[in-house]
Amino acid sequence: MNAPVLETEEHKALRAAVAALGKRYGRTYMTRVVQSEGHPDELWADAAKLGYLGVNLPEEYGGGGGGIAELSIVLEELGAAGSPLLMLVVSPAICGTVIARFGTEAQKREWLPGLADGSRTMAFGITEPDAGSNSHRITTTARRDGDDWILTGRKVFISGVDIADATLIVGRTEDARTGKLKPCLFIVPRDAPGFTRNRIDMELQAPEKQFELVLEDVRLPSDALVGDEDAGLLQLFAGLNPERIMTAAFSLGMARFALARAVEYAKERTVWKQPIGGHQAIAHPLAQSHIEIELARLMMQKAARLYDDGDDMGAGEAANMAKFAAADACVKAVDQAVHTLGGNGLTKEFGLASLIVASRVARIAPVSREMILNFVSHQSLGLPKSY
């Protein structure tokens, strides 16, 4: 698939270079990693060596000086090759962005160089059993104890905690002026006393494991708080908008991988003396998938551009729309690819069957399509709030 004409020459070069790296690994590598219960350490290390992991982080801290636009290209192209790195969404995109924008100078020096060169990773904990991603219902609380913070609560479906050096936890503190709880972000080291994890068994076949986290009176120093205690939602959404954009990139990569497999098969599989791709019943749905993928990418590029330009409000709407469109395009592309291959679409040889489950993830996480529709109907269209 050619690089979009709207991209700069630098973006096109980055896309081609990452695609070449992804091709060296591919779906076979990722399948082997999953089956061995391992992690894609070799791919992560090579991507780090080439500067791709921290392409969005500031140059003065070892990053590439780019933005989410560049990081989304990295994730999309790795996904299109069949070897996406989910931790790109979490470590550099969410945690790296939040620390770069709101962290203290000491936090930036401590974390950003490691996040950029891949030597350190950070997980992100917002989702709770009874709150989902609704920051207003989060029950993980942080209270002052002298100069320290004490965190108590639970998180669920948190990716990559087993390999992360720390987790950026979303908690709530009491506003001294109003008495109301407001969201705040804390860096919790993996070995902090009282911080435990339990793996969740998932049908999803991915190298990144999912965990439930328990925080039982976890004592943290005052400098564990990221940014201003009073910034609240501003800091939280500084991480959530990149998360949505990168989820769109993840979906688009998977969609492109599935579509490419289907197109290749449709060109080679012959029935009644001609390739099955010559029949409109096969060709038209694949063409429609290609259109949907291209449209979703345009919205993702718009969201990334707005975010990188500092338009947080505009980026919020576009990031939600991009995530929505890319997730739908992904589910449809995977379904059509499996259908195109028939029985072969369910074999391990072609690597599509496991994507049936994986493709559903983007419709559910990090925010459901229904919540995006709620957001658009209320924020974009001005309709009465329904939630």
N, C-alpha and C positions, 0 to 999 in steps of 0.2 A: 504494500500500500504506500503510495507516495506521500511525502510530508505535505501538510496543508500549505497552500500558497500564501496564507496570511502570516506565516511564521518568518522570522528573520533568518538570515543566512546562518547565524550562530545557532539558532534553534534547530535548523535543519541538520547542521553538522553534529550537534549533540544527539539528535534523534538517530542519525545513521550510526554514530559511534556506539551508543547504548544498544542499538539493535544488533550490532556485530558482537558485542559482549553476550547478549542474551542468546544469540544463536550458538555460541560456544557451549552453552549449558543446556538450555531447552527443557522440554517437558520430561524427557527421560531422566535427566538429572534430578528434577524436583520430585518425580515419582519415587526415585530411589531414596531420596532423603526422607520422604514421608514414611516409606515402608520400613526404614531402619530406625524410626522414631528419633531422627537426628534433626539438625538445623542446617540451613544452607550457608555454612560458614565460608566455604570456598568462594561462592558467588559474592557474598557480603564483603569478603576481603578484597576481591578483585575490583568490585565496584568502588570500594573505599580508596584503593590504590589509584584509581583513575579519577578520583575527585567527585564521583557522582553522588555519594551519600550526603555530602554537606554542600551541595551546589547552591542551596537556598540560604545558607548561613553567611554571616558577615565575614569578609576577607580578613579583618584584623584578628579574628578568632579562628583562623584556619579554614574557613569556608570558601565557597566559590563566588560569593558576592551577588548571586542571582536571587531568584524568588521562587514562589510556588509554581510559577509557569515552567521554570526549568526542572524543578523536582517532579512535577507531574509528567513531563516528557520521559524522565528516567523510568518512572514506575510503569507508565503505559507501554513503553517499548520492551521492558523486561517481561511484562505480562503477555504482550503479543508474541513473544518468543516461547511462552509456556513456562516461564520461571519468574513469577512476580515475587517481590519482597514486601510482605505485609508490614514489616517493621519500619519501612520507609514512611508509612502513614503516621506511625506513632512517634518514633524517636526524633528524626529531624523535622518532620512537618508540624506536629503538634507541640511536642516538648521543646524542641530547638527554637521554634518560632516564638513561643511564649517567653522563654528565657531571654532570647535575643531582644525582644521588644520591651520586656518589663523586669527582667532580672537585675539584681545588683551587679556592679562591676565584678565583685568576687564570684558571684554565681556564674557569670558569663565566662570568666577565666577558668573556673573549675570544670564546667560542663561542655561548653561549645566546641573547643578543640577536639575533645574525645568523641562527641557526637558527629563531628565533621569527618574525622578520619576513621570512624567505625570501631575504634578501640573501646568505646563505651556506648551503652544503649540505655534508653529510658522508656519505661512503660507509662501508660496514662490510665488513671482510674477515675471514672465518673459514674458509670452505670451501677445502679443498686437494685437489689431484688424487688423492692416495692416502689421504686421511683423511676426505673428505666434511666433515661437521660434527662429527666425533668429536674432541672437545677433547683426549682422551688420546693421539691419534695425530698431532696437529698437529706438523709438523717445522719450522715457522718459529720460529727461536730468537732470543733477545735476550741479548746478553752485555755486561757492563760493560766500559768502556774509560775509566778515570778517572772523570769525572763524567758521561760520555756513555753512551748505549746504542748498540749495533751490531746491526741487524736483518738477518737473512738468511733467505730462503725464497721460497715461491711460493704464490699464491692463485689460485682459479679460480671462474668464474661470480659475479663481483662486479659488482653493478649500479651504474650511474651514475657510474663513476669519472671519465669524461670531463668531467662538469660539476661534480664535487665539489671543494671547496677543500682537503679533506683526507680521508684514509681512516682509520677506527678499525680498526687491525689487531690481530688476536688472535695473539699470539706466546707463547712459553714461555720462562721463565727458570729457572735452577737454584736450588733451595732450598738455602741455605748449610748448613742443619742436617741435611737428609736426603739431599741430592745429587740428589733427584728433580726432574723438570721440572714446573712449575706454570704455568697460563695467566695471562697478563697482557695488558693493553690499552694500545696506544700510538697516539697521534695522529701520523700521517705526512702532512706537507704534500704536495700534488700535485707540487711542483717539487723535492722532496728529491733530491739526487744519488743515483743508484743505484736509484731507484724508477721502474720502467717498466711500461707497460701494453700489452697486445695485445688487440684486439677479437676476440671469438668470433662467428663467423657462426651465427645462430640462425634456425630456421624460425619462431620466435615473432614475431608482429607487435606490437611494443610500442615506444614512444618511448625507453624506458630500455634502453640498450645493455649488453651483458655483456662482461666483460673477464677476461683472465688477467693477474695481477700478478706481477712479478718484483722481489724485494728483494735487491740485491747489496751487502752491507755498507753498508746505509743508516745513516748516523750521525745520531743524534737527541740533543737535549739532555735532561738529566735530567727536566725538567718535561714531556716528551712522554708519560711514564707517567701513566696515568689511575688515580687512587685509590691504594690500598695495595698494595704489591708482594706482600704475604702474603694478600690477600683471595681471590685466585684465582677459583674457580668462582662464588663469591657475586656478584662484579661481573659476570662473564660472563653468568650467568643473569638478572641484572637487566636485561640487554638482550634475551636470547633469549625470555623470557616475553612481553614486549610484541610481539616479532616474530611470535610464534605468534598472538597475539590479533589483531594487525593483518592478518595473512595471512587469518585467518578473516573479517575485515571486507571485505577485498579480494574474497574468494570469494563472500561473501553479496551484495555489490554486483553482481558479474558474474552471479550466479544470478538475481537479481531483474530485471536488465536483460533477460536471455534469456527469462525466464518472462513478463515483460510483453509482449515482442514476440510470443510464442507465443499468449498470451491474446487480444491485440488481433486477431491474424490469425484465430484460431479463432472469434471473434465475427463477423468480416466475410466470411470465405471461405464461400461457399454451394455445397453439393452436394446434389442430390436435394431441392431446394426448402427446405433449412434450413441454418443455419450448422453447420460441421463441429464446433464446440464443443458442439453438442447431442447428439453421439454419445459414449457413455461411453468408447469406445476412445480418444478424444481427450481428453475432459474428466477422466477419472479419473487418468491419469498427471500431468496438469498440477496437479490438486488435491493429489496426493501430493507433488509438488515443492514446492508452497506450504507444506505441513505440514513437510517436511524443512528448508526454509529457516527457518521460524519456530522449530523446535526447536533448530537450530544457533545461531540468534541468542541464544536464551535461555542456552545454555552460554557463548557469547562474553560476554554481559553478566555472567554469574556470574564468569568468569575476570577480566574487567576490574575488577569490584567487589572481588574478593579482592586483586588486585594493587594497586589504588589504596588499599586499606585496610592494605597492608603485610604481607599474608600470602603471602610468597613461596612457601612449600611448597604451600599450598593452591592458589595461582594456577598453579603448575607443572602440576599434574594437570589442572586445568580448562582451561588454555590449550592443552595438548596435545589434550584431548578436543574443544575448540571448533574447533581447526584441522582435526582429523580429520573431524568432522561437517560443517563448512562446505565443505571440499574435496569430499567425496562429494556433498553437496547441489548443489554447483556443477556438477560433471561431469554429474550426472544431469539437471539443469535445462537445461543447454546441449544435451545430446544429445536430450532430449525436445522442446526448442524447434525444433531443426533438423528433427527427424522430423515435427513438426506442420506445418511449412511445406513439407515435401516438397522439390521441386526449388528452390523459392524460398529454402529454408534455406541453400542453397549459393551464393547470389548475393551480389554485393557490395552490392546495394541494401539488403538487410535486415541486413547487418552481423553475421551469426551464425556464418558458416563459420570466420572467423579465431579465434573463441572456442573452437573444438574443441581447438586446440592450447593456447591460453591457459588453459583450464580445467584442463588436466592439470598445470599448474605447481604449483598448491597441493597436489596429491597427492604431489609430489616434493620441493618446497622449502617452507620451509627445512629440513624434516626429513621423511623419507618416512613414509607411513602405517604401514609395517611397524615402523619404529623407535618410533612412538607405541604400537603394539600391544605391542612389547617393554616399553616403559616402564610401560604400564598393567598388563600381566600380572605384572610384577615388583614395581613400587612400590605399585600399588593392590590387587592381588589376593594379593600375597605368594608368588607362584609362583617356582620356581627361576630364577635369571638365565640367559638363553640367549644373551647376547652379552658 
